Amino acid sequence: MPNKSLPRLAIYGDLDRARDILRAWQPLDHLSPDDAELVVKAIAEGIARGRRHGLEMGQCCHLAA
């Protein structure tokens, strides 16, 4: 899997939150550090995409009014 950068709206807090989520998932304890970092980045990307989607929805509602 290629190592891609995080979306522009990803912030460092997203990575911290993603690491907290990963630590909470006990079945993933067996992952290597490199694999764990891939999972962390995927979670952080999901958080950032959710934020971007929310911002886009908010802008559409604001522009429509």
Helices and strands as residue ranges (DSSP letters): H 12-24, G 26-30, H 33-64
